[in-house]
Amino acid sequence: MKIDVFNHIMAADALEKMAAFVPPHFVRILSGIPTMLDVDARLRHIEPFDDYSQVLSASNPVIDDWVGPEDTPALARAINEGMAGICAAHPDRFPGWIATLPMNNPDEAVKEIDRAVRDGGACGIQIYSNVRGKPLDLPEFQPVFARMDELDKPIWLHPIRPMTHPDYATEETSQFDIWWALGWAYETSAAMARIVFSGVFERHPDLKIVAHHWGAYIPHADGRMEPSWSDGVMIAGKERPLWKGERSLRDSFQLFYGDTAMFGGQAASQCGLAFFGAEHSVFATDYPFDKEAGMLNLKGTIDVIESLDCSDEDRRQIYELGPRMLLGETG
């Protein structure tokens, strides 16, 4: 069984509510992907894959970026109710869903965790690499991590960065779509580093966090971690922060789970697997974001996993056993 743990959907009713807040181009983009809004179209699209199912999470836009804290709680509930309804109607294809939170209203975010995850059947939550520019290690967001640890439910970490985030300080906007193509991977990596250095895993050692796109740049920075961050090198007269955690930095970053949504990148996928290992790697495709409404990423990801230098037992761990663990299935 192949269980896709990081793909995206938006219920039509939720998008209609969101349209009152977000720029029109977001609605046009999502409406232009037939498998994003039309559940029947999605079911037909994946029908040839008998052994495939999807754990659903909400698509962009990020509600915190466009909706004020007084309105995000109701909009998050609408998004979550839409996904819950889809999963309830098609449990074989959609065995679980991931809750959206109003992270710009942290008190309400914790309440939505209780409503959607503890009581509503969501298998976890999706958060983004920043909250309208705020880093995730700020004290105001720590109750979210603590509550998920208490519930023993996972967190899905998705990158976000706007075009208005320039590539260089002398510019006002990003050029050549660098804000997305390279910037989102940086965002994931930076958020992972802030989580590690702020001691989230020291306080919550059993917390499960899925870092999108096989942990972004972290596996590629493997050799830089200890000499760059642990040795206290002097730069411009200032000492870099020493790592003082109980584990090595490498071991701390390996507490994350990386997913396989690598857009068919063979070398990058092999690197991700080498760093996280099969036990901390889970199958995901980023469906339906490609030119064939998700089919390119779905087929391409499977092709890559089938060609990885690993055992069949590792593939089963990635495809099924790891995802079942995230869903809370222990049998």
PLY file of the C-alpha trace (Angstrom):
ply
format ascii 1.0
element vertex 331
property float x
property float y
property float z
element edge 330
property int vertex1
property int vertex2
end_header
0.00 0.00 0.00
1.24 3.49 -0.87
-0.07 6.15 1.52
0.64 9.70 0.32
1.06 11.81 3.47
1.67 15.25 1.94
-0.67 16.32 -0.84
-3.16 19.14 -1.03
-6.85 19.77 -1.52
-9.37 22.51 -0.93
-13.07 21.91 -0.42
-15.12 24.14 -2.72
-17.17 25.53 0.18
-14.01 26.49 2.06
-12.54 28.21 -1.00
-15.74 30.19 -1.37
-15.35 31.48 2.19
-11.66 32.17 1.63
-12.41 34.16 -1.53
-13.75 36.99 0.59
-10.25 37.59 1.98
-7.54 36.48 -0.46
-6.49 38.05 -3.78
-8.50 36.75 -6.76
-5.50 35.10 -8.40
-5.39 32.46 -5.65
-8.96 31.46 -6.44
-8.17 31.34 -10.16
-5.10 29.16 -9.60
-6.89 26.63 -7.40
-9.97 26.61 -9.62
-7.73 25.88 -12.61
-6.55 22.57 -11.12
-9.41 20.12 -11.67
-8.25 17.67 -9.01
-7.91 20.38 -6.36
-11.58 21.20 -5.86
-13.46 18.39 -7.61
-13.30 15.28 -5.44
-14.87 13.10 -8.12
-12.24 14.27 -10.62
-9.52 13.38 -8.11
-11.00 9.94 -7.53
-11.11 9.28 -11.27
-7.57 10.56 -11.63
-6.09 8.17 -9.07
-8.38 5.25 -9.95
-5.66 3.35 -11.90
-3.62 3.11 -8.68
-5.34 0.36 -6.72
-2.81 0.43 -3.90
-2.76 4.20 -3.35
-4.43 6.53 -0.84
-3.99 10.14 0.30
-3.83 11.85 3.67
-5.34 15.24 2.86
-3.98 18.64 3.83
-5.10 22.11 2.86
-3.56 23.92 -0.07
-2.17 27.44 -0.07
-2.96 30.28 0.32
-1.94 30.47 3.96
-4.86 31.97 5.80
-2.63 33.79 8.32
-1.12 35.86 5.49
-4.43 37.28 4.30
-6.96 36.98 7.10
-6.92 38.79 10.43
-6.76 36.90 13.73
-10.40 37.62 14.44
-11.47 35.72 11.30
-8.88 32.92 10.91
-10.45 30.64 13.56
-13.75 30.36 11.68
-11.98 29.97 8.34
-9.71 27.23 9.72
-12.80 25.40 10.99
-14.41 25.64 7.54
-11.29 24.23 5.87
-11.06 21.41 8.39
-14.73 20.53 8.18
-14.41 20.34 4.41
-11.52 17.88 4.57
-13.21 15.84 7.30
-16.29 15.50 5.12
-14.27 14.35 2.10
-12.48 11.71 4.17
-15.69 10.50 5.78
-17.25 10.01 2.34
-14.23 8.18 0.85
-12.28 6.50 3.68
-10.55 3.98 1.43
-8.92 6.61 -0.76
-8.61 9.30 1.92
-7.84 7.57 5.23
-6.94 10.75 7.10
-6.72 14.53 7.09
-4.43 17.16 8.57
-5.91 20.16 10.37
-5.31 23.79 9.46
-4.73 26.18 12.38
-5.25 29.93 12.88
-1.61 30.41 13.84
-1.93 34.21 13.93
-4.24 33.63 16.91
-2.26 31.16 19.06
-4.90 30.74 21.76
-7.48 29.82 19.15
-4.92 27.59 17.42
-4.70 25.43 20.54
-8.50 25.36 20.76
-8.67 24.21 17.12
-6.16 21.44 17.90
-8.53 20.19 20.58
-11.58 20.54 18.36
-10.10 19.07 15.18
-7.41 16.68 16.39
-8.38 15.55 19.86
-12.13 15.43 19.22
-12.58 15.70 15.44
-10.46 12.87 14.07
-7.66 14.80 12.34
-4.41 12.84 12.34
-2.28 15.93 12.97
-1.79 19.58 12.05
-0.14 21.53 9.24
1.91 24.60 10.14
4.05 26.81 7.93
7.71 27.77 8.20
6.76 31.19 9.52
3.62 32.93 10.71
3.36 36.10 8.67
7.11 36.54 9.02
7.35 35.43 12.64
9.62 32.46 13.44
8.08 29.36 14.91
10.35 29.37 17.97
8.71 32.44 19.50
7.14 31.79 22.93
3.64 32.52 21.62
3.72 29.40 19.42
5.15 26.96 21.96
1.73 25.89 23.31
1.00 24.46 19.84
4.05 22.18 20.00
3.27 21.27 23.60
-0.35 20.38 22.86
0.62 18.16 19.92
3.15 16.40 22.13
0.49 15.84 24.79
-1.83 14.33 22.18
1.04 12.32 20.61
0.04 13.56 17.16
2.36 14.69 14.35
3.00 18.10 12.84
3.39 18.63 9.10
5.82 21.50 8.34
5.21 23.28 5.02
7.37 26.10 3.61
6.05 29.51 2.74
7.74 32.65 1.45
6.20 35.46 -0.64
7.47 37.03 -3.86
7.94 40.22 -1.86
10.81 38.55 0.02
13.78 39.75 -2.06
16.80 37.65 -2.94
19.14 40.54 -2.11
18.89 43.44 0.33
19.21 45.96 -2.50
16.03 44.72 -4.18
12.37 44.91 -3.27
11.07 41.67 -4.78
12.45 38.29 -5.71
13.53 37.70 -9.30
13.08 34.64 -11.53
10.75 32.92 -9.02
13.73 32.35 -6.70
11.41 33.16 -3.77
9.67 29.83 -4.42
12.09 27.60 -6.33
14.94 28.02 -3.83
13.43 30.17 -1.10
10.86 27.65 0.08
13.51 25.00 0.66
15.53 27.54 2.62
12.42 28.40 4.65
11.94 24.76 5.62
15.60 24.41 6.57
15.63 27.63 8.60
12.45 26.64 10.45
13.94 23.24 11.24
17.07 24.91 12.61
15.05 27.30 14.78
13.03 24.38 16.14
16.20 22.46 16.98
18.14 25.37 18.50
15.16 26.61 20.52
14.99 23.27 22.30
11.63 22.03 21.04
12.96 18.47 20.86
14.61 18.83 24.26
11.24 19.71 25.76
9.28 17.29 23.57
11.63 14.44 22.60
8.85 12.27 21.18
7.28 14.97 19.01
6.92 13.96 15.35
7.44 16.70 12.74
7.32 15.94 9.01
9.61 18.33 7.11
8.39 18.71 3.53
10.59 17.75 0.56
12.82 15.32 2.48
14.03 17.99 4.89
14.97 20.49 2.15
18.62 21.57 2.45
19.33 19.89 5.79
20.57 16.55 4.35
22.88 18.47 2.02
24.32 20.43 4.96
25.17 17.27 6.89
28.92 17.88 6.95
28.57 21.54 7.96
26.50 21.06 11.10
29.07 20.17 13.73
31.99 22.40 12.60
29.70 25.32 11.76
27.44 25.31 14.79
29.08 23.27 17.52
32.67 24.53 17.57
32.02 28.17 18.44
34.00 29.61 15.53
34.77 33.33 15.77
33.30 35.35 12.89
33.71 39.15 12.73
34.69 39.20 16.39
31.59 37.33 17.50
31.34 33.72 18.55
28.74 31.61 16.83
26.20 30.07 19.19
27.44 26.83 20.69
25.15 23.86 20.45
24.35 22.75 23.98
21.72 20.08 23.37
21.97 16.58 24.79
22.25 15.08 21.30
24.57 16.02 18.50
23.16 18.48 15.99
23.05 15.72 13.38
21.05 13.48 15.70
18.72 16.36 16.52
17.92 17.10 12.87
17.39 13.39 12.27
14.47 13.51 14.71
12.45 15.12 11.92
10.70 12.97 9.32
11.39 13.80 5.68
8.88 13.14 2.93
9.57 11.98 -0.61
7.95 14.92 -2.47
11.05 15.72 -4.52
9.46 16.23 -7.97
11.33 13.26 -9.44
14.77 14.31 -8.23
16.77 11.08 -8.02
20.03 12.34 -6.50
18.27 14.59 -3.98
15.98 11.72 -2.98
18.90 9.38 -2.40
20.52 12.06 -0.25
17.35 12.52 1.79
17.06 8.80 2.40
20.73 8.53 3.35
20.31 11.26 5.95
16.95 10.41 7.50
16.92 6.66 6.89
13.83 4.68 5.98
12.49 4.86 9.54
12.17 8.63 9.25
11.18 8.87 5.57
7.55 8.84 4.43
5.88 8.72 1.03
4.48 11.99 -0.35
3.99 13.50 -3.80
2.77 17.13 -3.41
-0.23 16.17 -5.60
-1.85 17.95 -7.48
0.76 20.64 -8.20
2.10 19.80 -11.65
1.11 20.23 -15.28
-0.99 17.06 -15.21
-2.98 17.91 -12.08
-0.82 15.68 -9.88
-0.09 12.70 -12.13
3.46 13.76 -13.01
4.47 14.00 -9.37
2.64 10.82 -8.44
4.22 8.69 -11.14
7.59 10.39 -10.89
7.85 9.92 -7.13
7.00 6.24 -7.36
9.57 5.78 -10.14
12.25 7.40 -8.02
11.47 5.36 -4.92
11.51 2.17 -6.96
14.99 3.04 -8.24
16.52 4.10 -4.90
19.46 2.16 -3.56
17.58 0.57 -0.68
15.88 -2.68 0.28
12.30 -3.72 -0.38
11.79 -3.54 3.39
12.89 0.10 3.27
10.41 0.80 0.47
7.57 -0.72 2.47
8.60 1.39 5.44
8.48 4.54 3.28
5.32 3.71 1.37
3.19 2.25 4.15
4.58 1.59 7.61
5.82 5.12 8.29
2.60 6.69 7.03
0.51 4.29 9.12
2.53 5.33 12.16
1.72 8.99 11.46
-1.95 8.04 11.14
-1.77 6.45 14.58
-2.11 2.90 13.32
0.07 0.61 15.41
-1.02 -2.76 14.08
0 1
1 2
2 3
3 4
4 5
5 6
6 7
7 8
8 9
9 10
10 11
11 12
12 13
13 14
14 15
15 16
16 17
17 18
18 19
19 20
20 21
21 22
22 23
23 24
24 25
25 26
26 27
27 28
28 29
29 30
30 31
31 32
32 33
33 34
34 35
35 36
36 37
37 38
38 39
39 40
40 41
41 42
42 43
43 44
44 45
45 46
46 47
47 48
48 49
49 50
50 51
51 52
52 53
53 54
54 55
55 56
56 57
57 58
58 59
59 60
60 61
61 62
62 63
63 64
64 65
65 66
66 67
67 68
68 69
69 70
70 71
71 72
72 73
73 74
74 75
75 76
76 77
77 78
78 79
79 80
80 81
81 82
82 83
83 84
84 85
85 86
86 87
87 88
88 89
89 90
90 91
91 92
92 93
93 94
94 95
95 96
96 97
97 98
98 99
99 100
100 101
101 102
102 103
103 104
104 105
105 106
106 107
107 108
108 109
109 110
110 111
111 112
112 113
113 114
114 115
115 116
116 117
117 118
118 119
119 120
120 121
121 122
122 123
123 124
124 125
125 126
126 127
127 128
128 129
129 130
130 131
131 132
132 133
133 134
134 135
135 136
136 137
137 138
138 139
139 140
140 141
141 142
142 143
143 144
144 145
145 146
146 147
147 148
148 149
149 150
150 151
151 152
152 153
153 154
154 155
155 156
156 157
157 158
158 159
159 160
160 161
161 162
162 163
163 164
164 165
165 166
166 167
167 168
168 169
169 170
170 171
171 172
172 173
173 174
174 175
175 176
176 177
177 178
178 179
179 180
180 181
181 182
182 183
183 184
184 185
185 186
186 187
187 188
188 189
189 190
190 191
191 192
192 193
193 194
194 195
195 196
196 197
197 198
198 199
199 200
200 201
201 202
202 203
203 204
204 205
205 206
206 207
207 208
208 209
209 210
210 211
211 212
212 213
213 214
214 215
215 216
216 217
217 218
218 219
219 220
220 221
221 222
222 223
223 224
224 225
225 226
226 227
227 228
228 229
229 230
230 231
231 232
232 233
233 234
234 235
235 236
236 237
237 238
238 239
239 240
240 241
241 242
242 243
243 244
244 245
245 246
246 247
247 248
248 249
249 250
250 251
251 252
252 253
253 254
254 255
255 256
256 257
257 258
258 259
259 260
260 261
261 262
262 263
263 264
264 265
265 266
266 267
267 268
268 269
269 270
270 271
271 272
272 273
273 274
274 275
275 276
276 277
277 278
278 279
279 280
280 281
281 282
282 283
283 284
284 285
285 286
286 287
287 288
288 289
289 290
290 291
291 292
292 293
293 294
294 295
295 296
296 297
297 298
298 299
299 300
300 301
301 302
302 303
303 304
304 305
305 306
306 307
307 308
308 309
309 310
310 311
311 312
312 313
313 314
314 315
315 316
316 317
317 318
318 319
319 320
320 321
321 322
322 323
323 324
324 325
325 326
326 327
327 328
328 329
329 330
